[in-house]
Amino acid sequence: WSTVCCVISCAIKTSCWPMRRRITRHSNRHPPMTLRINCRHGSAESYVEVLQASGRGAKVLGGAAVRLDVPCNVRDLPGFAEGQVSVQDFGAQQAALRLDVADGMRVLDACAAPGGKSGHLLELADIELTALDIDATRLERVAENLSRLKLNATLAAADAAKPDSWWDGKPFDRILADVPCSASGVVRRNPDIKWLRRPEDFAALGLQQAAMLDALWPLLASGGKMLYATCSIMPEENQQQLDAFLKRHGDALSVSSSAITALPVAIVSPSVVCRKITSHAMRRLLLSAVLLAGRCWILRTGRRQSNSSCAAAYGWSWISASCRGRSS
Ligand SMILES: C[S@@+](CC[C@H](N)C(=O)[O-])C[C@H]1O[C@@H](n2cnc3c(N)ncnc32)[C@H](O)[C@@H]1O
């Protein structure tokens, strides 16, 4: 997956026009409005029927994800106030799924605000969730979102890189590190990034991400799983970060997940997708997953069990087909 990142990065930095045009075109389009249907309330298919009955076109993207034909005010969505549905990109919906939480687990969402993934984790299983964010004001959004979903977590305004100040010493079975990043993969949703981001930001963010990962790692239970996620397309924040982490932590391992491996292929070369995926519908789905919703995985982290057998474990990083600065 570092190859994927390098290709994208090179495509942006060099004059690889087809790729650059592709990334540019999609980063300048209006993003779609994608919903996550709360699996405690019903399925994506049944919600699409409800939408259609109210005159709105929508389609199931897969799992709990539904894309509206035309974006609308959330207040107009049936069941929104009751927590039946949330707005969340298709790519972002993969994170909580990949953490494969189960009832009774102790889970940490280390960078939780505004709470999109916290809510999803809590919908998936009856877990004991700690939702942490350094920004107390943004943490209020987590409280609001969880209140609407009628789900509970322990909220803490604290620095994930300084667990001494907030950790009770009990290990977590799962940790989600959805770290602050350059957001170079979500330019379409945040166009100001093109003007605000500076080249020197990447190194600084990389150091911050590494410090956070190192600080969180000892909090993970033996055999636990930590998921690393960014919304950046930069190798420094993705594969290179993972490689460096694995070098620093001999008890960590990276485990691949086959479920989504086709997605980055869709970004890199449609011809590769054509070869591998004959179904046009499937090809379109994969392309939209990457190009419209953004984000796909790159890296994983895990942890060896103390008895030396390898724990199934992984982490994620996300990229999307948009680029910073040079595309507009
Ligand atoms: C990418 S956003 C998280 C999005 C969130 N996981 C979701 O799905 O809604 C990154 C978050 O990290 C928080 N953050 C930045 N530095 C932090 C730190 N040192 N400790 C904890 N949170 C931090 C930011 O305030 C921001 O809310």
The ligand as an SDF file (V2000), in Angstrom:
LIG
                    3D

 27 29  0  0  0  0  0  0  0  0999 V2000
   -9.8290   13.4340   12.5840 C   0  0  0  0  0  0  0  0  0  0  0  0
  -10.5290   14.1920   13.9680 S   0  0  0  0  0  0  0  0  0  0  0  0
  -11.3840   12.8310   14.6940 C   0  0  0  0  0  0  0  0  0  0  0  0
  -12.6960   12.5020   14.0330 C   0  0  0  0  0  0  0  0  0  0  0  0
  -13.5350   11.5300   14.8500 C   0  0  0  0  0  0  0  0  0  0  0  0
  -12.8110   10.3010   15.1240 N   0  0  0  0  0  0  0  0  0  0  0  0
  -14.8450   11.1730   14.1850 C   0  0  0  0  0  0  0  0  0  0  0  0
  -14.9480   10.1070   13.5610 O   0  0  0  0  0  0  0  0  0  0  0  0
  -15.7850   11.9580   14.2850 O   0  0  0  0  0  0  0  0  0  0  0  0
   -9.1370   14.3570   15.0090 C   0  0  0  0  0  0  0  0  0  0  0  0
   -9.4710   14.8300   16.4020 C   0  0  0  0  0  0  0  0  0  0  0  0
   -8.2820   14.7070   17.1770 O   0  0  0  0  0  0  0  0  0  0  0  0
   -8.3380   15.6700   18.1930 C   0  0  0  0  0  0  0  0  0  0  0  0
   -6.9720   15.7740   18.7630 N   0  0  0  0  0  0  0  0  0  0  0  0
   -5.9160   16.4750   18.2810 C   0  0  0  0  0  0  0  0  0  0  0  0
   -4.8440   16.2960   19.0730 N   0  0  0  0  0  0  0  0  0  0  0  0
   -5.2360   15.4710   20.0740 C   0  0  0  0  0  0  0  0  0  0  0  0
   -4.5900   14.9200   21.2160 C   0  0  0  0  0  0  0  0  0  0  0  0
   -3.2960   15.1920   21.4900 N   0  0  0  0  0  0  0  0  0  0  0  0
   -5.2980   14.1150   22.0360 N   0  0  0  0  0  0  0  0  0  0  0  0
   -6.6090   13.8450   21.7820 C   0  0  0  0  0  0  0  0  0  0  0  0
   -7.2710   14.3490   20.7170 N   0  0  0  0  0  0  0  0  0  0  0  0
   -6.5960   15.1320   19.8820 C   0  0  0  0  0  0  0  0  0  0  0  0
   -8.8640   16.8900   17.4900 C   0  0  0  0  0  0  0  0  0  0  0  0
   -9.4310   17.8070   18.4200 O   0  0  0  0  0  0  0  0  0  0  0  0
   -9.9020   16.2820   16.5420 C   0  0  0  0  0  0  0  0  0  0  0  0
  -11.1810   16.3540   17.1100 O   0  0  0  0  0  0  0  0  0  0  0  0
  1  2  1  0
  2  3  1  0
  2 10  1  0
  3  4  1  0
  4  5  1  0
  5  6  1  0
  5  7  1  0
  7  8  2  0
  7  9  1  0
 10 11  1  0
 11 12  1  0
 11 26  1  0
 12 13  1  0
 13 14  1  0
 13 24  1  0
 14 15  1  0
 14 23  1  0
 15 16  2  0
 16 17  1  0
 17 18  1  0
 17 23  2  0
 18 19  1  0
 18 20  2  0
 20 21  1  0
 21 22  2  0
 22 23  1  0
 24 25  1  0
 24 26  1  0
 26 27  1  0
M  CHG  2   2   1   9  -1
M  END
$$$$
